[in-house]
Amino acid sequence: MKIPGEYKSVGELLDALRKQRPSLRDRVLTEQGEIRRHVNIFIGSSDIKRLDGLRTPLTDDELHIFNAVSGG
């Protein structure tokens, strides 16, 4: 899905996406506005949790949001 507009950070993009899909915020972020523990957000191959979290600047790479998969 392409979100029209100019966004400087992952957090800004998620805010815009939330306006189109309101339920997304509760699935991706906690009540405190932090990325949920079992949600992964990548820009290209970089995990934003290891960068600057929601303040991570956007690049031309694709943004991927997915739930962590675990089990045995």
C-alpha positions in Angstrom: 0.0 0.0 0.0 1.4 3.4 -0.9 0.5 6.3 1.4 0.5 9.6 -0.4 2.4 12.5 1.2 5.7 13.5 2.6 6.8 11.9 5.9 10.1 12.3 7.7 9.8 9.4 10.2 8.3 6.0 10.6 6.0 7.5 13.4 4.7 10.2 11.0 3.9 7.5 8.4 2.1 5.3 10.9 0.0 8.3 12.0 -1.0 8.9 8.3 -1.7 5.1 7.9 -3.8 5.1 11.0 -6.1 7.7 9.5 -6.8 5.3 6.7 -6.9 2.2 8.9 -7.9 3.3 12.4 -7.5 -0.2 14.0 -3.9 -0.4 12.9 -2.6 1.7 15.7 -3.8 -0.6 18.5 -2.3 -3.6 16.7 1.1 -2.0 16.1 1.5 0.3 19.1 0.9 0.0 22.8 -1.3 2.4 24.8 1.9 4.3 25.6 2.7 4.8 21.9 5.5 2.3 21.8 6.0 -0.5 19.2 4.4 -3.7 20.5 6.9 -6.4 21.6 5.8 -8.9 19.0 5.5 -6.5 16.1 8.5 -6.0 13.7 8.9 -2.9 11.6 11.7 -2.9 9.0 12.9 -0.3 6.5 14.6 -2.4 3.9 16.5 -5.0 6.0 16.9 -2.7 9.0 14.8 -3.3 12.2 13.7 0.1 13.4 13.8 -1.1 17.0 17.6 -1.3 16.6 17.7 2.2 15.0 15.7 5.1 16.4 12.3 3.4 16.8 9.4 5.5 15.6 11.8 8.5 15.1 13.7 6.5 12.5 14.0 8.6 9.3 12.3 7.2 6.2 14.3 6.2 3.2 13.5 5.1 -0.3 13.4 1.5 0.9 10.1 -0.2 1.5 8.6 -0.3 5.0 7.4 -3.7 6.3 5.2 -4.3 9.3 4.6 -7.8 10.5 4.0 -9.9 13.7 6.9 -11.9 15.0 6.4 -15.7 14.5 7.6 -18.1 17.1 6.9 -21.6 18.2 8.2 -25.0 18.3 
